[in-house]
Amino acid sequence: MKELILLIIGLILIVKAADVLVTASSSLALRFNVPKMLVALTIMAFGTCAPEMAISFQSVQNGDGQIAFANVVGSTIVNVFLIIGLAALVRPIKVKHATIKKELPILFLITSVFSILMLDRLFDPFTRNVFSRPDGLVLILFFSVFVSYLIGLVRKGADTNNSNDIKYGPIMSILLILLSLLITIFSSDLIVDNAVILANELNVSKKIITMLIIVIGTSLPELVMTVTSARKGEFDMAVGNIVGTNIFNICVVLGLPVVIYGNVGLGGFNFVDILVVFLSSFCLYAFAKSEKTISRKEALIMLGIFIVYYVYLFV
């Protein structure tokens, strides 16, 4: 019970720290007249993924790579099937033509490559599935291409910044950024250590603990932001938030620690996990392309896939 309480405290701290990090970083960037689009696609993406990134680094460094992998796989699945599903159930999501033509195909490509990189045994039956440094480098390369695309978008249509968006002054912003990063590092250590202890005490895999408690806990900010955006008709924000977060999660949150610390074994994952990861981006693209709207019917399909998959994890 003590480990579960400490894990929950860690989740609360890390989510709050990420919220402060986003606000302070945005204030600092806007103060120096950085375009809001670039702020949203970089600082906001990093901020909402900061909990996952800290947990991934901490777990891979500690030799608990399964937690890092489950964290990214779970977040990718939850972000689409649960969060977009709930948002579209509240209000059908209209998707812009440009998003269908560019951003969603990029996410689909990156998710497909990620899925293929997880299938070592498919190409060599005598080897075990491992996520290696070369795999991580491939993801970082794809992310650099995505960043180049974003920079091109900003150059085409930079917007003007509103002083009302600046919540903190420069000195306060810097202090809050440093404080939130320290809290994030401390919280990630607390989460990973207690998740490992909890998994051992309950005699369940680290994958289950991660995908049930850590993934759902760290996805709460995205859940609230996306559902609220859909309810208000801010469809670009609802879809863009998930697309950017999933790309950042796959390419950086997993790719970077693997490149730095080395290989991660995928012993706890099988073809079903890989298939659901692939389906997440495929369904998002296919449903968005159909009539350029993710309907309530399609939302129910997404939520159904999420429920079936999570039931499968426990049987």
N, C-alpha and C positions, 0 to 999 in steps of 0.2 A: 504493500500500500504506500509506503514511504517513497519508493521509486516512481510510482505512478503520479503521486502528488508533485514530486520534483520535476518530472517530465512535463506535466501540465503547466507548472510555473515557468519552466523554460520556454514552452510554446507561447505563453502569454507575453513574456518579456521580448522574445525574438520578433513576434508580430508587431508589437508596439514600437520596437526599435526600428523596424523596417518602415513603418509609417512616418516616424520622425525623420529618418534618413531621406525619404523621398521629398518631404516638404522642405527640409533644410537645403538639400542639394538643388532642388528646383529654384528656391529663393536665391541662392548664390549664383546659379547659372543665369537666371533672368536678370539679376542685378547687373551682370556684365553683358547683357543684350544678346545672349545666346538664343536662337529661335526656339519658340515653344515646341515646334514639331520635333526638333532634335532632342529637346529635353524629355519629351514624352517617350520617344523611341529608344533613348539610351538610359537616362537617369531613372525614369519611371520603371523601365524594364529591369534595370539592375536592382532598384529598390524593392520591387515586389518579389524578385528572385533571391534577394539577399539571405533570407532564412534558409532556403534550399541550398544555396551556395556554401554558406557557413557549415551546414550539416554535412554536405558532401566532402568538403575539405577535411573536416574533423574526422569523419569516419574512414576515409581512404588513408589518411595519415596514420590512424590508429590500427590499420589493417582490417577494418570492418567494411570492406568495399561493398558488401551486399546491401548495407543500409543506404549508401550513396546511390547505388543503382536502383533500388526499390523506390527511393525518394524521387528520382527523375521519371522512372516509368510510371509510378503512381500519379505524380503531378500531371504528366502528359495526358493520362486517361481521365483523371478527375476534372481537369480544366475543360475538356471538350464534352465528355458524356454527362457529367454531373452539372457543371457550372453553366455551359452554353445550353444544355438541356433544360435546366430550371429557368434560365433567362428567357428562352424562346417559349417556354410554357406560360410564363407571365405575360409576354407580349411577343408575337412573331417578329423575328429579326430580319429586317431588310438589309441586304448586302450590296454594296456598290459594285458597279461593273469593274472598276479598276482593281478592287480587292479580289474579285473572282479571277481576274486575268493575271494578277501579279503576286500579291502577298500569299494567297491561299495555295497556289501552285508551288511557291517557294517552300512553304511549310510542308506540303505533301512530299516534295523532293527530299528535304532534309529528314523527315520522319521515315521515309522509305529507305534512305541510305543507312540511317540509324538501325532500322530493323534488320537490314541485310548484314550489318556489322555484328549483330548479335547471333548470327547463324553460322558460327564457325564449323559446327559438326555437320551441317548440311553439305559443305564443300569437302570436308575431311572427316569421315565417320570415326577415325581413330584419335581424334583430338577432342579436348573439352572446350566448351564455350568460354572464351576469355575476352574481355574488353581490354585491348592492349594500347600501348603508347601510339603506334601508327593509327589505330582507330580514333584515338583522341585527336591526333593531328588532323585527320580527315575532317572531323567535326569543326575544329577551329578554323580550318581553311574555308569551309562552307559559311561559317559565321562571318569571316572577313569579307566574303563576297556579298553577304546580306548587308553588312555595314556600309559597303561601298554603294550598294543600291539605295540605302537610306540617305546617305550623304547627297546622292544625286537628286533624290526627292526634295531635300531641303533647299538645294541650290536652285531648283526649278521654281519653288514657291515658298520663300521664306516669309513668315508672318511677323507682325509687329507685336511686341510684348506689352501687356497691360500691367501697370504698376500695382494694380489691385491683387495680382497673382503673387506678389512678393510679400511673404508673411514675416520673414526675419531679415535683419540687417546682416552685413557680411561677417562681422565678428561672431554674432550669435549663431549664424548658420554654420560657421567652421567649428565652433564649440559643440554644437548639437550633432554635427556629422561625426566628430571624433567620439563623442559619448555614445552615440547609437552604434557605431562600429564596435566599440569595446563591449557594450551590452550584447551585441549579436554574437561576438566571439565567445563570451562567457556562457551565453544561453545555449549555443550550439554544443559546447562541451557538456553542459548539463543534460541536454536532450540525448545526445549519443550515448554517454556513459550509462544513463538510467534506462535507455531503451535496450541496451545490451543486457543489463542486469535483469530487467523485466522479462526479456525473451528467455533467458536462462531459467529464471524462477518459474515461469509459466510453462516451460518446456515447449515453446512455439518458436518458429523461425524468426530471424530478424526481419525477413521480408514481410511477414504478417504484421508485426508490431509497427514497422515503418509505414506500410501502406494503409493501415487502419487508423493509427493515432497521429503519427508525424505528418503524413501527407495531407490528411483531412484538416489537421490543425493549421498547418502553414498555408493551406489554400483558402482559408476563411476570408482574407482580405480580397482576393480575386473574386470569390463568390459574391461578397457584398457589393463590390464595385461593378461587376458585370451585370448582376440582376438589377441593381439600381439604375444603371445606364440604360438597360433595355426598357425598364418601366417608364423612364423619362423620354424614350425615343432617341437616345444617343447611341444609335446602332454602330457607328464607326468605332466609338470608344469600347463598346461591348465586345465586338469581334477583334478589333485591333489589340486590345489588352491581352486576349487569349493567344492570338497568333504570335505576338512579340514574346510573351512569356514562355510559350512552348519552344520557340526557336532558341531563346536564351538558355532555357533549362537543358535542352538536349546538347547544344553545341558548347556552352561555356560551363554550366553548373556541373556537368559530367565530364566533358572533354578536357577542361583545364586541369582539375586535380589528377586525372589519369595520366596526362602528359607529364605533370610534375612528379608524382609519386610512383607511377608504374601501374602494372596490370591489375585488373579487377576480375576475379572469378565470378562466373554467372551460374554457379551450381544450383541456386534456388529458383532459377527461371527456366521456363520451357516454351514450347512453340505457341501455346495458348496466350501467354503474356505478350509475346512478340506480335502475334496476330492482332490482339486488341490494341496495342500501340499503333500498328499500321492502320487499323480500322478507324482510329480516332481522327486522323487527318483526312483519310479517304471519305468518311461520312460527312465531315465538316465541309469539304470541298464539294462533294456530290449534292448535299442538301442545299448548300448556298447557291449552286449553279442552277438548280431546278427552280425556275421562276424568280430567281434572285432573292429568295426569302426562305428562312428556316422556319417552317410552320410548326404549329402545336403538335400535329401528327408526327412530324419528324423529331420534335423534342421528346415525345413519348418513346420513340424508338431509341433515341440516345440514352434516356434514363433507363429503359429496359435493358440495354446492353450493359450499362454500368451496374445495375442490380444483379444481373446474371453473372457477371464477371466477379463481383465481390462475394457472391454466394459460392461460386466455384473456388475461391481462395480458401474457404473454410471447410470444404468437403473433401 
